[in-house]
């Protein structure tokens, strides 16, 4: 199974949640984390990993590779037992390597897609933008998890991107990050119900970023707040996978994205991603102490 994790605005913690999802995925599945963030990777720096093997060496090897073992050969194992193909911290190097991996004829993308048939591959796509070299991996994923802060500006930006995102995958999942509007308010406005909220969790982040030692097989991660959300998401995706979902969905017209002034009516995927007919300031009253 191939699961992409991404955001469309800012840095709402995609890397930390990708780590949590891969580390807390239910046994006995074998999991692999691939950093595909064109702005640069975080895991290698946080964990003090060697610069190679990783995304750069995988991109070079994938040009002529046929054996799926080549992907595992370019992964390093974190102290908590999770194999990861780490991207360089330098954004230019990361983007170059990712472009080589996902460019036509797409040998690297096919390798990642193929290995997802025998393992759970979590791809940290970072912030997804038009032209991002990580976009081919997000588009071919079995499920796409979108992280967004629950503030008006972030949600309006997300609403603007929903028409395109709705056609990428049959299993989109929205997770809110931190404080802000409630899942019910977001569901009413975006017409897509968030699966949950990732709370601020310094302890869980410390466990995932190597600041606290975690033994392989330990369940301390699952007991953290971010680990609990990751486990819930994994369980939900596994349950959905048991129900066949067609990849080709009927396109239909939906109301224009009025939360973003000037956005015209657009074709929206029938898989449930559609915009709100009313603006945030008309439907959601301000509340004292709530971030915006």
N, C-alpha and C positions, 0 to 999 in steps of 0.2 A: 504494500500500500504506500502510495506517495502522498505526503501531506505537506503543503506549502504554508508557511506562516509569513504574513506581511502586514504592512500598514500603508496608508495612502497619504499620511501627513505626520510630520514630526518623528519623534523617537519614543513611542509608548512602551518600550520594553520587549520588542520582538525577539531579540537574542536571548534574553533571560527566559522568556516563555518557551521558546524553541528548545532550549536545554531541558526545561522542566518536562515538556511533553515527551521528549525522547527518553529521558531518565525514568519517567513514571509510567511509561506505556505498559499495559498489562502483559505479564508473562503468559506463554513462553515465547512470544514474538521476539525476534532479533531486531534491534533497532540501530539505525545509523543516522547521525546528524551531519548535514552538509551545509556549510556556510556559503551562501550565494548572495551576499549583500555587496553590491557594487561600490558602496562607500567604504568597505573594508571590514575585516572580521574582528571580533572581540575575544573569542574563546582562547586563541593562542596567546594573546597578551595576558589575559587574566590568569591563565593556568601555567604560564611560563613554559610553553611548548616550544619545541624546535621549529624552525621555519619550514622544514621539509621532513617528511612528505606532507602534502596538503593539496589545496586547490590548484596551485600553480603546477605541481608535478603531475596531478591527475589530468589537467587540461592538455599537457604535452603528451602524456601516455595514451589518452583517449582517442587521439587522431587515428591510430592504427590498431586499437584494441578490439578484440572480439570476446575475450574471456571476461566474465563478470567479476572474477577475482581481482581484476586490476583496480576496481574501486576500493575494495577492502585494503589492498596493498598501499594505498595512499591515505589511509586513515591512521590516526594516532588514538590510543586509548586513554581516556581521562582517568584520574584516580577513582572516580565512582564507577568505573567499568564501562563507560559509554564510548564507543568508537566515533570519532569525529574527523571529517575532512575540513580542516581549518583554512580559512582565507587569510591572506596577509593583511596586516593592519593598514598598510598603505593603500589608499583608495585607488590610485592609478594602477598599481599592480593587481589589485583585486578585480577591477573592472576589465583589465586586459585578459586576465586568466579566465574570468567568467565568460567574456565574449568568445574566447577561443573554444570553451567547452560547449557553448550553446549555439554557436554559429552554424550556418548551413555547411555541409548536408546534415548536421545535427548528430554526429556520432556520439558525442558526449551526452546529449540529451537522451538518446536512445539507450545508452548504457545505464543512466540513472533510472529511466523508466523500466528497463528490464530487471534491474536488481530489486526494484520495488515489488516485483512479483514473488520474491522469496524472502523479503524482509520489509520492515516498516522504515521508510526513509523520510526523515523530517528535514525539510529544506528551509533554512532561514533566508528569506528573500529580502529582508530589510524593508526599505521604503520602495514601493513599486511605482514607477513613473513610466510614461510613454517612452519607448525606446530603451528601457532598462534591459541589460543583457540577462537579467534574472527572470524576465517575463516568460520566456519559453518554458521554463521549469514550472512556473505558477500555472500556466495555461494547460499543461499536460497532467497536472496533479489530480488525484482522485478526490481530494478535498482541499479547500482553501480557507484558512483561518485568518480573518481580518481583525487586527487590533486597533482600537480607536479610543482616545480619551473622550470622556462623556461631556465635553464642553461644546457650546453652540458652534464655535468656529470649526472645530474638528469634525463635528457631525454634518455641518453644511458642506464641508469639503468632501466628506464621504458620500453624501447624497449626490453630489455632482458626478462622482465616479461610478455610481451603482449601475447605470445602464451598460457600461462596458464590462464591469466585473461580473455582472449576472450571466454573461455569455461564456465566461471562462471555465466554469466548473458546475457540475450538477449538485455539489454539496458545499455551498458557502456557509461559513460559520462566523458570526460576529461576536466578539468579546469586547466589553467595555473595560477600560483601565482607569483605576483610581476613582476619585470622587467626581461628582457632577450629576447630570440628569440620571434618573432611575431607569432601569430596563423597561419598565412599563411606559414611561414617557417617550423613550427612544423608539419603542415598538409602535406606538401610536403615530409618531411623526414620520418614521422611515418605512413603516409597514414591513419591517423585518425584525423579528424578535431576537434580541441578543441571547446567546446561550448562557451567559453569565457575566460576572464582573471579576476582574483580577484586582485584588486589593493591593495597596502598598504593603510589601512584605520584606523588610530589610533582612530578617533572619533567613527566609527562603532564598533571597538573592545571594546572601553570604555563602550559603551551602552550595549553590549552583556555580558561583564564581570562584570557588576554591579558597575562600577566606576561612572556611570551616571544613575540616577533614570529614569526609563521608566514606564509610567503608562500602565496597561493592556488596549489593544485596541488602543494604540497610534500608529500612522503611521510613527513616527520618524525613526524607524529602516529601514523601506522600502525606506526612502529617503536617507539613507546612501549608500556609494558605495558598501559595502559588502552585504547590504540588497537588493540592486537593482539586483545584480548578483544572489543572492539566489532566489529572486522572479522570475527571468527569467528562472532559472533552474527548479523550481517547475512547472511553466507554461508549459515548454517544456516536462517535464515528464508526466504531465497530458494529454497533447495532444498526446504523443506517446502511452499512455495507451489505447486510444480509437481505436488504430489500432492493431489487434491481431498479436503478434510476436511469432513464434514457439520457444519453449525452446530447441528443439533438432535441431541442425543445421549441415549441411554437413561439414565435415572436408576436407580440401584440403592442398596441399603443397604450400608453398610460399617461396620466396627467403630467404636465411639465413640472420641473423641479423648482417650485416657487420659493423654497428656502434659499435658493441662490438666484437673486434677481437677474433676469435676462436670459435664463437658460430655457431653450425651447423644448417643446414636447419631443420625446425620443422613444425609440423602440426599446421595450424592457423585456427581459427574459421572463418566461412564465414560471420560473422556478421559485418565485417568492420574493425576489429582490425588486422592489419597486418603490418609488419615492413617495413622500408625503404630499397630500394635496394642499396643506396649509403651512404657513411659515411658523418657525419656532416661537417668535415673539407674540403670536396670536394665540397659540394653543398652550404653551408652557409658561405659567406664571413664574416670576422670579421669586426665589426663596432666600431668606437671610442666611448668610454663611456659605451659600452654594457657589462653587467656582464657576466661572463662565468663560 
